[in-house]
Amino acid sequence: MKLTTSFRKKFRVGNKVKKVAKPGRFRLSISRSSKNITAQIIDDSKNITLLSASSIEKEIKNGPKVNKTELSKLVAEKFLTAGTLGILALGIIAFGIGTAAGVIMAKIMNLFVKDKINPLIGAAGVSAVPMAARVANKVGLQYNSQNFLLMHAMGPNVAGVIGSAVAAGIMIKLLA
């Protein structure tokens, strides 16, 4: 079967995009024809469109003509809703509570054990692998240049990931 030129070009471009796509990073695709304009936010790792806006939609079609910049603003407005901002705020609060709880637990453990534990290791229990461990190591090195915490911080860091997965599974089971 011989492929058409347009199909080969589409396949080639798609493969190039997949090669440079980074996990957790989304792509903004804007398409324009003579009659309408469309913007999409695409997750290439999962091959799904997360959000789209088009000049064909009712609220846009009835208004004045839109260009690429205005359509991109409309996509952003669709994304930045109260629900999305609430999720972001809850995430920031959860990271703060997780970090503080880890430090407090390490300090409480130090009351009962003979070999003291650096409280920064408790701060690495947040499941942002490996960033939380790196930050704990960097802060520890600022105060003491002989304080290498990275490998010690990875233990609670991985435990935080496992705990988050278990908590997510329980929440999905209870809410489903």
N, C-alpha and C positions, 0 to 999 in steps of 0.2 A: 504494500500500500504506500503510495507516494503522498507525502504530506505537503500541504499548501504552504506558500511562503508566509502567510499571516499566522498560520498555526505554528510553524517552526519558530517564528519570531516571538510569539506569545510563550511558547515552551521555554525558549532560551532566556527570556527576561524573567520568567517565573523561577527558573533554576538559579539565576544569579541572585535574585532577591532572597531565596531560601538560604543560600550560602552565607550571605552577610547578615541575615536576621539573627538577632541576639535574643536569648530567652528573657521574657519579661519586658521586652521593648517592643512597642507598637509602631505601626507605620501609618502615616496619613497619606491617603491616595485621593487625588482630586482629578476627576475626569470631566471633560467638557465636550459637548457637541454643539451643533449650530442652534439647537433649541433649548437645551438645559445644561445644568452643571450639577455634579454629584461629588460629595466628600465622604470618605469612609475612614474609620480607624480600624486597622486590621491587625490581628495577632497571627503572624506567619508561622509560629511554632505549632499552633493548634489549627491553622487554616480556617479561622472564623472571622467574621466581621463583627466587631464589638459594638460599633455605633455608626450610623450613617445619616446623612442629611442630603436632600436633593431639592432642586428648584421645582420639581414636580409635586412635592408635598403641598397640602392645602394651605397651611399658614404661610408658606413662602410664595406659592404661586399667586395668591391673591394680593400680595404686597408688591412693592417696587422690584425692579430687576436686581439680581444679586450677582456680584463678581466673586472670584476665588477668596479674597480676603474676608468678605462679609459672610460667605458660606462657612469658612473655617471658624469664624466667631460664633455662628449658629451651632456648629458641632460642639464647641467649647461650652456654650450655654446649655445645651442638652445634657452634657456630661456633668457640669457643675451645678447639680441640684442640691437641695437640702439633704436628701438621703445620702448622696455621695460624700458631701462635706461632713456629715454625721459619722459615716464609716471611717473617714480619715481621722477625725477627732478621736473617735473611740480607739483607733489603732495607736495614736500617739499616747493616749492615756494608758493603754494596756502596756506599751513599752516602758513608760515611766514607772508604773506600779510593779512590773516584772523586775526591772532593774533595782528599784528600791527594796523590794522584798528579798531579792538575792543578797544584797549587801547586808540587810538586817539579819537574815538567817545565818550568814557567815559570822556576823558579830555575836549572835546568840550561841552558835556552835563553839566559838572561841572561849566562852565562859565555862564549857564543860570538857574541853579536850586539852591534853598536855601540849601537843604540837599545834601552834597557832596557824590559822588559815588566813591568807590575805583576803579581805572582804571584796576586793575587785573581782576575784574569781566568781563570787556569787552574782555579780553584775553581768557576767557573761552567760547566765542562764536564759537570757532572752533568745528566742529562736530566730535569730537573723544570722544564720551561719554564713561565713565565718566572721562577719563584721563585728559582732559584739565582742568576740574573743580578741580581735585585733585592737579594738578600741580599749579594752581592759589592759592589754599588753602595752599599748602606747602610753596610757595614763600612768601605769606602773613604772615605766621607764623614765617618765618625766620626773618622778619623785626619787627614784633610785635607779641609777644606770645599770646596776647588777640584778635588777628585778625582772627576770624573764618569765612572764606568765602565760605566754601563748599556748603552749602545750597543755598546761594545767587548766587553762580557761576553756579549751575545746571540749573537755569532758562534760561540764555543766551545760555547755552550748548545745552539744548533741542531745543531752538529756532534755533540754528545753524544746528541741525540735520534736522529739518523741512524745513529750508531754502535750505539745500543741496538736500533734496528729491524733492522739488519743482523745483529747478534749473536743476536737473538731468532729471526730467520729461519734462521740457521745451526743454532741449537740445535733448532728444530722439525724441520728437515730431518734432522739426525743422530739425533734421538730417535724420529722417526716410523717 
